[in-house]
Each structure stands twice: as C-alpha cells, then as structure tokens.
C-alpha cells in the first residue's frame, strides 16, 4: 500500500557556537547589529518533513512516496533516497533553484538562530496529487501555502483519505483556511501548541473539531498524545526512550507510525502507539534520519511498552 507524503525535502546545516549569544550581542546596539560567530562544529543533516516521514515509514516496512520540489543541489539527497529504496518518482527538480535548507546556529545554552531558505519549495504547487497512481493514503504536511491548500483539496476530490498536519506552516493560514483543511481531512494531527493556535484562529472547540474528522490526534512530547474521536478521548502513553539526545524529527517519526497503522487497519490506538515507539527511537539519536532500528527492534520496543504485538 502506497502513501503519498506531501511536504518538504530539505537540508539542515547545524552549527554549534561554543559560547553564549548574549555575551556578544549588546542590547542597546541591536539597531546596528553586526556580529559574527565562529562555529568550529558543523554538521549537515537530511531533513524536511516529507523526507523524515518517508524515512521512518520505510523503517516500518511501508511504501512511502514523497512529493516535493528540489533544486540543483539535491544530488546527495537523491543518492541517499535511492540507497534507502525510497522512490523519488514524485520529486520535481527545478533548475536554477536550491533545495530548501535551514541554517541553524546553537549556543551553549541551546538558544538558536535559524535562517530558512525555501528555495524550490516556493513552487511546490506545480506537483499535482492527480498525477500520482495507486495511492491509498496521503498526508498534507508543512510545505508552501498554495501547495498545502491544493493538495488537501485534491485528496478530497479524488477520494484519497488523508491526514492534515499543519506543523510549522501554521503561520501561513487564517481561521477560514484551517476550517477548510479540517472539513476536507480525514485525520488531523498537531502538537498541543499548534492545536491551541487552531482553536484560537477557528473559534472551534476540541469537540467541534473532532466531530468533523475520523480522529484528532494531539501530541504532547514526553507526556504522550491524545486520541480524540466522536466517541471520546483516549490517552496514548509515551514510550520511554533509552536516552534523550535530539527531539528534531520526533513529530515526523510519530506521523509515520500513524500512517503505517492506518494503512494496515491496525486501529487508531495501535497506530498512535506505533507513533510513540517511532518517536522514542528517534529521540535517542542525533538528527532526524540517523536512527536505524531493525523491524525486530521496532516490534520488540512496541511489545515491551504495550504488552502485545502489532504485527500478527
């Protein structure tokens, strides 16, 4: 069963400044700010929500098809996806553009200064859900505004069930946009902060949102997640990780578990629990795509946490 993962493919360049930003920024001089930070430690990660979700879904044995727009510098990422066996059939290369990328500088207090260049993502509306074949489920994850509106509308018109995941794209949409997404989606997933913004912008209560979708899933980090349907609410416990190293990409890992469970008719509770397992495995490793659990390790982690097998 194939899942269309609509979102970004991006590079994350992460630099570590071994001091404190505040010691080099004068508050009374910010109007003429001109400062350089020497960053002796730097690493480049493969990321983007479509890439992260696809990576985790592949670990679960799923068949992900990321849909994204990329630039001339996509070569290393292309080779990585080819090695992983993840199809790039619906990844569009735009000549003269850069692949989306974030440049993140972190100081010793974990403060961050980030610059994000959307590059080819600004043209992601050129991709059409109607150009795909054999998709049984989709997700509209953070991307350009036009693309997200278009993909959600197309999933609905084509009768392909889909998840709406606003993520960091929340700032692109007003209340009416969000109401439309909710009406069109089959499932809505957001973290607790994002869902609070949804409520404020739409004026809808949690119950009113849950009445319009098959399920509303609110993730709460280390406090687990909430599965809310028309029949009530169930708490999904977080899985205790072996260590906590980097939360980047944990939400995307959770979404891969949700997709896998939905595609395999495992029930919403089990789907969310698989999401919790994937988030716990990811947080123990630096970077969004560097954890490499085997299928047996995933299933054992699930059974240890919840007492049963999700694969019969």
C-alpha positions in Angstrom: 0.0 0.0 0.0 1.4 3.3 -1.1 1.4 6.6 0.9 1.8 10.0 -0.7 3.9 12.2 1.6 3.3 15.8 0.6 5.8 18.2 2.2 9.4 19.4 2.0 12.7 17.7 1.4 15.4 19.9 2.9 19.0 20.1 4.2 19.6 21.2 7.8 23.0 22.7 8.4 23.6 22.8 12.1 26.4 24.8 13.7 27.4 25.0 17.3 28.7 28.2 18.8 30.7 27.2 21.9 29.8 30.4 23.8 26.7 32.4 24.6 25.0 34.7 22.1 24.1 37.1 24.9 27.7 37.7 25.6 28.3 39.1 22.1 25.1 41.0 21.5 24.7 44.4 23.1 21.0 45.1 23.8 21.4 48.8 23.3 23.1 48.3 19.9 20.7 45.9 18.3 19.6 48.6 15.8 23.1 48.5 14.3 23.7 44.7 14.9 26.8 43.4 13.1 28.2 40.3 14.7 29.9 37.1 13.5 30.0 33.8 15.4 32.9 31.4 14.8 31.3 27.9 14.8 34.0 25.2 14.9 31.4 22.4 14.9 29.1 21.9 12.0 27.1 19.0 10.6 24.7 18.7 7.7 21.5 16.6 8.1 19.0 15.3 5.6 15.6 16.5 6.6 12.3 18.1 5.6 9.0 16.7 6.8 8.4 14.6 3.7 11.9 13.1 3.9 11.6 12.4 7.6 8.2 10.8 7.4 9.2 8.7 4.4 12.4 7.6 6.1 10.5 6.4 9.2 7.7 4.8 7.2 10.3 2.8 5.2 11.8 1.6 8.5 8.4 0.2 9.4 8.2 -1.6 6.1 5.8 0.8 4.4 5.9 2.2 0.9 6.3 6.0 1.0 6.3 8.3 -2.0 7.5 11.8 -1.0 6.1 14.6 -3.1 8.3 17.7 -3.1 10.2 20.2 -5.2 14.0 20.4 -5.0 16.9 22.3 -6.6 20.2 21.7 -8.4 21.9 20.7 -5.1 19.7 17.7 -4.5 22.2 15.1 -5.7 23.5 13.8 -2.4 19.9 13.5 -1.0 18.8 11.8 -4.2 21.5 9.2 -3.8 20.6 8.7 -0.2 16.9 8.0 -1.0 17.9 5.7 -3.8 20.1 3.7 -1.4 17.2 3.5 1.1 14.8 2.3 -1.6 12.6 5.3 -1.3 11.0 6.4 -4.6 11.6 9.9 -5.9 9.0 9.5 -8.7 7.1 12.5 -7.4 10.0 14.7 -6.5 10.3 17.5 -9.0 13.7 19.1 -9.8 13.6 22.8 -10.6 16.6 24.1 -12.5 18.3 27.2 -11.1 16.8 26.7 -7.6 18.2 25.5 -4.3 16.7 22.6 -2.3 15.0 24.1 0.8 17.5 24.4 3.6 17.8 25.6 7.2 20.9 27.1 8.7 20.8 26.7 12.5 23.3 28.1 14.9 23.0 26.9 18.6 24.9 28.3 21.6 25.9 26.5 24.8 22.5 27.5 26.4 20.6 25.8 23.5 19.5 29.2 22.1 19.1 29.1 18.4 19.3 31.5 15.5 17.8 30.0 12.3 17.7 31.2 8.7 15.5 29.2 6.4 15.7 29.4 2.6 12.5 27.8 1.0 14.1 27.6 -2.5 12.3 25.2 -4.8 9.6 24.7 -2.2 8.1 28.0 -3.3 7.0 26.2 -6.5 5.7 23.0 -4.8 2.2 23.7 -6.1 3.5 22.5 -9.5 3.1 19.0 -8.1 -0.3 17.5 -8.5 -1.9 14.7 -6.5 -3.9 13.8 -9.6 -0.6 12.9 -11.4 0.0 10.0 -9.0 -1.2 6.4 -9.2 -2.1 3.8 -6.7 -2.1 5.9 -3.5 -4.2 4.5 -0.7 -3.5 7.3 1.8 -1.9 10.7 1.9 -0.6 13.4 4.3 -0.6 17.2 3.8 2.5 18.2 5.8 4.3 21.6 6.0 5.0 22.9 2.6 4.2 26.1 0.7 0.8 27.7 1.4 -0.5 27.2 -2.1 0.7 23.6 -2.3 -0.9 22.6 1.0 -4.3 24.1 0.1 -4.2 22.5 -3.3 -3.1 19.0 -2.1 -5.8 18.9 0.6 -8.4 19.9 -1.9 -7.2 17.3 -4.5 -7.0 14.4 -2.0 -10.6 15.2 -1.1 -11.9 15.4 -4.7 -10.0 12.2 -5.6 -11.4 10.2 -2.7 -8.0 9.5 -1.2 -8.1 9.6 2.6 -5.6 12.0 4.1 -4.0 13.4 7.2 -3.7 17.2 7.7 -0.5 18.1 9.6 -0.1 21.9 9.8 3.2 21.9 11.8 5.4 24.9 11.4 3.2 26.1 8.4 0.6 27.3 10.9 1.6 30.9 10.4 0.5 30.7 6.7 -3.2 30.1 7.4 -6.1 32.1 8.9 -9.1 30.6 10.6 -11.1 30.1 7.4 -8.2 28.2 5.8 -7.9 26.0 8.8 -11.6 25.3 8.8 -11.4 24.2 5.2 -8.5 21.9 5.9 -10.4 20.3 8.8 -13.5 19.8 6.6 -11.5 18.1 3.9 -9.2 15.9 6.0 -9.9 12.5 7.5 -7.5 12.9 10.3 -5.9 15.9 12.0 -2.6 15.7 13.8 -0.9 18.6 15.7 1.1 19.2 18.8 -0.5 20.8 21.8 0.7 24.3 20.9 -0.3 24.1 17.3 -3.8 22.8 18.3 -4.2 25.8 20.7 -3.5 28.1 17.7 -6.0 26.2 15.6 -8.6 26.7 18.3 -7.9 30.4 18.6 -8.0 31.0 14.9 -11.0 29.0 14.0 -13.0 29.5 17.2 -13.7 25.8 17.3 -13.6 23.7 20.4 -11.8 20.4 20.6 -15.1 18.6 20.4 -16.2 20.6 17.3 -13.0 19.7 15.5 -13.3 16.0 16.5 -16.8 15.8 15.1 -15.6 16.7 11.6 -12.8 14.2 11.3 -12.3 10.5 11.9 -9.8 11.4 14.6 -8.0 14.3 16.1 -4.5 13.4 17.4 -2.7 15.9 19.7 0.9 15.1 20.5 2.3 16.2 23.9 6.0 15.3 23.8 7.1 13.3 26.8 3.5 13.4 28.1 2.3 11.1 25.3 -0.6 12.0 23.0 -4.3 12.3 23.0 -6.6 10.4 20.5 -9.9 12.2 20.3 -12.8 10.9 18.2 -16.6 11.4 18.2 -16.8 8.7 20.8 -14.4 10.3 23.4 -10.8 10.7 24.2 -8.0 8.2 25.0 -4.6 8.9 26.3 -1.7 7.3 24.4 1.3 6.9 26.7 4.7 8.0 25.7 7.3 5.3 25.2 10.4 5.8 27.5 13.5 6.2 25.2 16.8 4.7 26.1 18.3 8.3 26.0 17.2 11.8 25.1 19.6 13.3 22.6 17.7 15.3 20.0 13.9 15.9 19.6 14.3 17.1 16.0 12.1 15.0 13.8 10.2 13.2 16.6 6.9 14.5 15.4 7.6 13.2 11.9 8.5 9.8 13.3 5.2 9.7 15.2 3.3 10.5 12.0 5.0 7.6 10.2 3.6 5.2 12.8 0.2 6.7 12.4 0.3 6.3 8.7 1.5 2.7 9.0 -1.2 1.8 11.4 -3.9 3.4 9.3 -2.8 1.7 6.1 -2.7 -1.7 7.8 -6.1 -1.4 9.5 -4.5 -1.8 13.0 -6.9 0.6 14.7 -6.3 4.1 15.8 -5.0 3.3 19.2 -2.4 0.9 17.9 -1.5 3.4 15.1 -0.8 6.1 17.7 1.2 3.7 19.8 3.4 2.8 16.9 3.9 6.5 16.5 5.0 6.8 20.1 7.5 3.9 19.6 9.0 5.6 16.5 9.3 8.9 18.3 11.1 7.2 21.2 13.6 5.5 18.8 14.3 8.8 17.0 14.9 11.0 20.1 17.7 8.7 21.2 19.8 9.7 18.2 21.1 13.0 16.9 19.4 14.1 13.7 16.1 13.3 12.1 17.2 10.4 9.9 20.1 8.8 11.7 18.3 6.2 13.8 18.4 2.7 12.3 16.3 0.3 14.2 15.6 -3.1 12.6 12.0 -4.3 12.2 12.6 -6.7 15.1 13.8 -3.9 17.3 10.7 -1.8 16.5 8.3 -4.7 17.2 10.1 -5.6 20.5 10.0 -2.0 21.6 6.3 -1.9 21.0 5.6 -5.2 22.8 7.7 -4.1 25.8 5.8 -0.9 26.0 2.3 -2.0 25.4 2.2 -5.8 26.0 1.2 -7.1 22.6 2.4 -7.4 19.0 1.1 -5.1 16.4 2.2 -7.5 13.6 0.5 -10.9 13.7 
